[in-house]
Amino acid sequence: MTHMHVAGSIHADATSPAPLWLTRPDDVNALTAAVWSKNAFRNADGEVEIAGRTAASIVAEMGSPVYVIDEDDFRTRAREWRDAFAGWDVFYAGKSFLCTTVARWIAEEGLGLDVCSGGELAVALRGGMTPARIGMHGNNKSVDELRAGLSAGVGRIIVDSSHEITRLEQLCAELGTVAEVMIRVTTGVEAHTHEYIATAHEDQKFGFSINGGAALVAMVRSHHSPYIDLKGIHSHIGSQIFDTNGFEVAARRTLKLMAQFHEATGVTLADLDLGGGFGISYIKEDTPATPAELAAGLRLIVEHECRGFGLPVPRMSIEPGRAICGPPGTAIYTVGTVKTVDIGSGQSRRYVAVDGGMSDNIRPALYAAEYSATLANRAGEGGPVLSRVVGKHCEGGDILVRDEFLPDDVGPGDLIAVPAAGAYSRSMASNYNHVPRPPVVAVRDGHLSTLLRRETMDDLLALDPGA
């Protein structure tokens, strides 16, 4: 029997030396293209190069650790989603990674932008995003956040509770305006993902449940309110989803709800948002669908379900975030120590410790997310050795890459690059152990530009007024 350790399943007593999916590589220096940004490769000198800059040159200029965003790849992926879903509204999910420059990129590429807080809204506006192209999410928006959204003129507010409807009505009466609203519903779809990122099953904090009628009641109430312009329904089934199966059930249930609303009010709602959650490749075994494949599948699903309910096809929207910003991002770390530990039964594990960790990527510790890694400043000269890339924090669960084959000559001073790090790394970063957060830099045609500067000790101490 396997017993759970307080630090998580990584310390369970039946831990195997390597997962079954991880196979010993023929070439430990090879890069799997699907996992890396479009402009990343290992050059003739054996160094990992991203958009014209080597990992070593980036660290020499910006320090370590550092997040690197391939700007051309980011923009290319934004356009791929925009073009594949032509005729639909594509909103970039800002929670995956947002700064003022990214907001500008998104605006320039013709996408909308979803925000989940007053802070994200402020960044989006500062970055030049047109307010009408901003959607405002959040399951517990404060009065101040709602006021900021209404005052800015955001294009839609995704309402999550009956209390929020009341707050909106009071604010609209105060401000002399009408809120454009979508109702967030839970469809009962259990996405095949970790519990913490599956968001459409019934037992969770988001939205109004379709089962039991709460969603329909909220829609009818909003429709009859003089302060609310009800645009449609919003659904989101989870994250890191590779196909359209779950979306088919969600579309059927949301469109059925639209039909019920039409029966109750005589009104046909104009908009339906199926959310985001589209997956990416973190490891070579991941096989996400392309934007074109997803678009073709989702169009067929929506058209089929609309015919079944006798509804016109609504104005559709989706919300990719990770699928745009995840693959263009790479985290680069410097190795500090390497040690091999006897784990019993004649087996051992090599720990490669770097100068970052769970403060700059909490996902492996939070829900056992898997990542890849490679030696970045040179080609390894030895054979592959199963390794675990860990951080510098005072936690047993401070793991960045749980299992990866790295060259047996990796040592202090080497650089380790972790691909697919553009989403939910910097945006979920913390100052645990009072470690300053790394900078985020963009690279394009060999030129580096700072998106977010490195935090300093002065930044941390400035928040502490002292005794």
C-alpha positions in Angstrom: 0.0 0.0 0.0 1.3 3.5 -0.9 0.9 6.1 1.8 0.9 9.8 1.0 3.7 11.9 2.5 2.9 15.4 3.8 5.1 16.8 1.0 3.0 15.0 -1.7 3.1 11.9 -3.8 6.8 12.5 -4.7 7.7 11.1 -1.3 5.2 8.2 -1.3 6.8 4.9 -0.2 6.3 3.2 -3.6 8.1 5.8 -5.6 9.7 4.3 -8.7 13.1 5.6 -10.0 11.4 6.8 -13.2 7.9 7.1 -14.6 7.0 4.5 -17.3 6.6 7.2 -20.0 10.2 8.5 -19.6 12.5 6.5 -21.8 16.3 6.7 -22.0 17.2 9.0 -24.9 19.5 8.0 -27.7 20.9 11.6 -27.7 20.7 13.3 -24.4 21.4 16.7 -26.0 18.5 16.5 -28.6 15.7 19.0 -28.2 12.1 17.8 -28.8 10.7 20.5 -31.1 7.1 20.3 -29.8 8.2 21.3 -26.3 10.3 24.3 -27.2 9.6 27.7 -28.7 9.6 27.8 -32.5 13.0 29.6 -32.6 14.9 27.5 -30.1 17.5 25.0 -31.2 21.0 23.7 -30.2 23.6 25.4 -32.3 26.8 24.0 -33.8 28.7 24.8 -30.6 26.2 22.8 -28.6 24.5 25.7 -26.9 20.8 26.2 -26.6 19.9 29.3 -28.7 16.6 31.1 -28.6 15.7 33.6 -31.3 19.2 34.6 -32.0 20.6 34.6 -28.4 22.3 31.7 -26.6 21.3 30.8 -23.1 24.7 31.8 -21.8 24.6 35.2 -23.4 21.2 35.9 -22.0 22.3 34.9 -18.5 25.5 37.0 -18.9 23.4 40.1 -19.6 20.3 39.5 -17.5 21.5 37.3 -14.6 20.1 33.9 -13.4 17.5 32.7 -13.1 15.6 34.3 -15.9 12.4 33.8 -17.9 12.8 34.2 -21.6 9.9 34.9 -24.0 10.4 34.3 -27.7 8.4 37.3 -29.0 8.0 36.1 -32.5 6.7 32.7 -31.3 4.3 34.4 -29.0 2.9 36.6 -31.7 2.8 33.8 -34.2 0.7 31.6 -31.8 -1.6 34.5 -31.1 -2.2 34.9 -34.9 -2.7 31.2 -35.3 -5.5 31.2 -32.8 -7.0 34.3 -34.2 -7.0 33.0 -37.8 -8.1 29.5 -37.0 -11.1 30.8 -35.1 -12.0 33.6 -37.7 -15.5 34.8 -37.0 -15.2 34.0 -33.3 -13.9 36.3 -30.6 -10.5 35.1 -29.2 -9.7 36.4 -25.8 -6.2 35.9 -24.4 -6.4 34.7 -20.8 -4.2 37.2 -19.0 -3.9 35.1 -15.9 -1.4 32.8 -17.7 1.0 35.7 -18.0 0.4 39.4 -18.3 2.5 42.6 -18.3 2.0 45.8 -20.2 4.1 44.8 -23.2 2.1 41.5 -23.5 -1.1 43.4 -23.4 0.2 45.6 -26.2 1.2 42.5 -28.2 -2.2 41.0 -27.8 -3.9 44.2 -28.9 -1.6 44.5 -31.9 -2.4 41.0 -33.0 -6.2 41.6 -32.8 -7.2 39.5 -29.8 -9.3 40.4 -26.8 -8.1 40.1 -23.3 -9.5 38.4 -20.2 -8.6 39.7 -16.7 -9.4 38.2 -13.3 -8.7 41.1 -10.9 -8.4 44.8 -10.6 -4.6 44.5 -10.9 -4.8 42.6 -14.2 -7.3 45.2 -15.4 -5.0 48.0 -14.6 -2.1 46.3 -16.5 -4.3 45.6 -19.5 -5.4 49.3 -19.7 -1.9 50.5 -19.2 -0.8 48.3 -22.0 -3.2 49.9 -24.4 -5.9 47.3 -24.6 -9.2 48.8 -25.7 -11.6 48.5 -22.8 -14.4 47.2 -25.0 -12.2 44.2 -25.9 -11.6 43.3 -22.2 -13.6 40.6 -20.4 -13.6 40.7 -16.6 -13.6 37.4 -14.7 -13.4 36.5 -11.1 -15.6 34.5 -8.6 -15.4 37.2 -5.9 -14.9 40.6 -7.5 -14.8 43.4 -5.0 -17.0 46.5 -5.3 -13.9 48.5 -6.2 -12.9 46.0 -8.9 -16.4 46.1 -10.4 -16.5 49.9 -10.2 -13.1 50.0 -12.0 -14.4 47.7 -14.8 -17.6 49.6 -15.2 -15.8 53.0 -15.2 -13.3 51.8 -17.8 -16.1 50.4 -20.0 -15.0 46.8 -20.2 -16.8 44.9 -22.9 -18.2 42.2 -20.7 -18.3 41.2 -17.0 -18.6 37.5 -16.4 -20.9 37.2 -13.4 -20.3 34.4 -10.9 -22.8 34.8 -8.1 -26.1 36.3 -7.1 -24.3 38.7 -4.7 -22.4 40.0 -7.7 -25.6 40.7 -9.6 -26.7 42.8 -6.6 -23.4 44.6 -6.5 -23.5 45.4 -10.2 -27.1 46.7 -9.9 -26.1 49.0 -7.0 -23.0 50.3 -8.8 -24.8 50.8 -12.1 -27.5 52.8 -10.3 -24.7 54.9 -8.7 -22.7 55.4 -11.9 -25.7 55.8 -14.3 -24.6 52.9 -16.6 -25.6 49.5 -17.7 -23.3 46.5 -17.3 -22.8 44.1 -20.2 -22.9 40.7 -18.6 -22.3 37.0 -19.3 -23.4 34.4 -16.8 -20.7 31.9 -15.7 -22.3 28.4 -15.5 -20.9 25.0 -14.4 -21.8 22.3 -16.8 -21.0 19.3 -14.8 -18.2 18.3 -17.2 -15.2 16.7 -15.4 -12.2 17.6 -17.6 -9.4 15.0 -17.6 -7.0 17.1 -15.6 -5.9 17.7 -12.0 -8.6 18.4 -9.4 -7.3 21.9 -8.8 -7.5 22.9 -12.5 -10.8 21.2 -13.4 -13.4 23.9 -13.2 -16.7 22.6 -14.6 -17.7 19.8 -12.2 -20.4 20.7 -9.6 -18.3 20.7 -6.4 -16.2 23.9 -7.0 -16.3 27.6 -6.5 -17.0 28.9 -10.0 -20.3 29.9 -11.5 -24.0 29.0 -11.3 -24.9 25.3 -11.6 -27.1 24.3 -14.5 -28.4 21.4 -12.5 -31.1 22.6 -10.1 -31.9 25.7 -12.0 -29.6 28.2 -10.4 -28.1 29.3 -13.7 -31.5 29.9 -15.3 -32.7 31.9 -12.3 -29.6 34.1 -12.5 -30.1 34.6 -16.3 -33.8 35.5 -15.9 -33.0 37.9 -13.1 -30.3 39.6 -15.1 -32.5 39.8 -18.1 -35.2 41.7 -16.2 -32.8 44.0 -14.4 -32.7 47.6 -15.8 -29.0 47.8 -15.0 -27.9 44.7 -16.8 -27.6 43.9 -20.5 -27.4 40.1 -20.6 -25.3 39.0 -23.5 -25.0 35.3 -23.0 -23.5 32.3 -21.2 -19.9 31.6 -20.2 -18.5 28.1 -19.6 -15.0 26.8 -18.7 -14.3 23.1 -18.2 -10.7 23.1 -17.0 -7.1 23.4 -18.1 -4.4 21.5 -20.1 -7.1 19.8 -22.3 -6.0 18.2 -25.5 -9.2 17.5 -27.5 -12.8 18.6 -27.9 -14.6 15.8 -26.2 -15.4 17.8 -23.0 -16.3 20.8 -25.0 -19.0 18.8 -26.8 -20.9 18.1 -23.6 -20.4 21.6 -22.4 -21.7 23.1 -25.7 -24.8 20.8 -25.5 -25.6 21.7 -21.9 -25.1 25.5 -22.4 -27.1 25.6 -25.6 -29.9 23.6 -23.9 -29.8 26.3 -21.2 -30.1 29.0 -23.9 -33.1 27.2 -25.3 -34.7 27.1 -21.9 -34.0 30.8 -21.4 -35.7 31.4 -24.8 -38.7 29.4 -23.7 -38.9 31.4 -20.5 -38.4 34.9 -21.9 -38.9 34.8 -25.7 -35.3 36.2 -26.0 -32.5 34.5 -27.9 -29.2 35.2 -26.3 -26.4 36.4 -28.6 -23.2 35.1 -27.1 -21.7 31.8 -25.9 -18.1 31.5 -24.6 -16.7 28.0 -24.2 -13.7 29.2 -22.2 -10.2 28.0 -22.6 -8.0 25.4 -21.0 -6.3 24.3 -24.3 -3.2 22.2 -23.5 0.4 22.4 -24.6 3.4 20.0 -24.7 5.4 20.0 -21.5 7.0 16.7 -22.2 7.5 14.8 -25.5 4.6 12.5 -24.7 2.0 15.3 -24.7 0.0 15.5 -27.9 -2.3 18.6 -27.9 -4.5 19.4 -30.9 -3.5 22.4 -33.1 -5.7 25.5 -33.2 -6.9 24.6 -36.6 -8.0 21.1 -35.4 -9.7 22.5 -32.4 -11.5 25.2 -34.4 -12.8 22.6 -36.9 -14.0 20.4 -34.1 -15.6 23.1 -32.1 -17.4 24.6 -35.1 -19.0 21.2 -35.9 -20.0 20.7 -32.3 -21.7 24.1 -32.0 -23.4 23.9 -35.4 -24.7 20.4 -34.6 -26.0 21.3 -31.2 -27.7 24.5 -32.4 -29.5 22.5 -35.1 -30.7 20.1 -32.4 -32.1 22.9 -30.2 -33.4 25.0 -33.1 -31.2 27.9 -32.2 -29.2 30.2 -34.5 -25.4 29.9 -34.0 -24.5 32.5 -31.4 -21.5 34.7 -31.5 -18.8 32.4 -30.2 -15.7 33.1 -28.1 -12.8 31.2 -26.6 -10.0 32.0 -24.2 -6.6 30.5 -24.9 -3.9 31.6 -22.5 -1.3 28.9 -21.9 -1.6 27.8 -25.5 -0.3 31.2 -26.6 2.3 32.1 -24.0 3.4 28.7 -22.6 5.6 27.3 -25.4 7.4 30.7 -26.2 8.7 30.8 -22.6 11.8 29.2 -21.3 13.2 29.4 -17.8 17.0 29.3 -17.5 18.7 28.4 -14.2 22.3 28.0 -13.0 23.4 24.7 -11.3 24.7 25.1 -7.8 25.1 21.6 -6.5 24.8 18.0 -7.8 24.4 15.0 -5.5 23.5 11.3 -5.9 21.3 9.8 -3.1 20.9 6.1 -2.4 17.1 5.4 -2.4 17.3 1.7 -1.5 16.9 -1.5 -3.4 20.2 -0.8 -5.2 18.7 2.3 -6.8 19.9 5.9 -6.6 18.7 9.3 -7.6 20.7 12.3 -8.8 19.6 15.7 -7.6 20.6 18.7 -9.6 20.0 21.9 -7.6 19.5 25.2 -9.3 19.2 28.8 -8.2 15.4 29.0 -8.5 12.6 26.7 -7.5 9.1 26.6 -6.3 9.0 30.4 -5.8 9.3 30.8 -9.6 7.4 27.7 -10.7 4.9 26.4 -8.1 3.1 24.1 -10.6 5.1 20.9 -9.9 4.7 21.2 -6.2 1.0 22.4 -6.4 -0.3 19.7 -8.8 2.6 17.5 -9.9 3.0 19.2 -13.2 5.6 17.6 -15.4 8.3 19.6 -17.2 11.3 18.8 -19.4 14.9 20.2 -19.0 18.2 20.2 -20.9 21.8 21.3 -20.3 21.8 24.7 -22.1 25.3 26.3 -22.1 27.0 23.4 -23.9 26.4 19.9 -25.1 26.9 17.2 -22.5 29.8 14.9 -23.2 28.6 12.0 -21.1 25.7 9.6 -21.3 22.2 10.2 -20.0 21.6 9.9 -16.2 18.1 10.0 -14.7 18.0 13.3 -12.7 15.7 15.4 -10.6 16.0 19.2 -11.0 15.3 20.8 -7.6 15.3 24.3 -6.3 17.0 26.2 -3.4 14.0 26.5 -1.1 13.6 24.9 2.3 11.0 22.4 1.2 11.3 18.7 0.4 8.7 19.3 -2.4 10.8 22.1 -4.0 11.0 20.2 -7.4 11.1 21.9 -10.8 11.5 18.8 -13.0 10.6 15.5 -11.3 12.3 13.2 -13.8 14.6 13.9 -16.7 17.6 12.4 -18.4 20.5 14.9 -18.2 24.2 14.3 -19.2 26.3 12.7 -16.5 28.8 15.6 -16.6 26.4 18.3 -15.5 28.0 20.3 -12.7 28.1 23.6 -10.8 28.0 26.6 -13.1 26.2 24.8 -15.9 22.9 26.2 -17.2 19.7 24.2 -17.2 16.9 25.4 -19.5 13.2 24.4 -18.8 11.0 24.9 -21.8 7.2 25.6 -21.9 7.6 27.9 -18.9 5.8 31.0 -20.3 2.5 30.2 -18.6 1.8 30.2 -14.9 5.4 30.5 -13.8 6.0 34.2 -13.3 2.3 34.8 -12.9 2.1 32.4 -9.9 5.6 33.3 -8.6 6.1 34.2 -4.9 8.8 35.5 -2.6 9.0 32.3 -0.5 12.1 32.3 1.6 12.4 36.0 0.7 13.8 35.1 -2.7 13.4 37.9 -5.3 11.4 37.0 -8.4 13.4 36.6 -11.6 13.0 39.0 -14.6 11.1 38.3 -17.7 12.8 39.3 -20.9 11.7 39.1 -24.5 14.1 38.0 -27.3 13.6 38.7 -31.0 16.2 38.6 -33.7 18.9 38.5 -31.1 17.7 41.6 -29.3 16.7 41.4 -25.6 14.2 43.7 -24.0 13.0 43.6 -20.4 9.3 42.9 -19.8 9.5 42.7 -16.0 12.8 43.6 -14.2 14.4 41.4 -11.6 13.3 42.1 -8.1 15.9 43.2 -5.6 16.5 43.0 -1.9 15.6 46.7 -1.8 12.2 45.8 -3.3 11.6 43.3 -0.6 12.7 45.4 2.2 10.7 48.4 1.0 7.6 46.5 1.9 8.8 46.0 5.5 8.4 49.2 7.6 10.4 47.7 10.5 9.7 47.9 14.2 
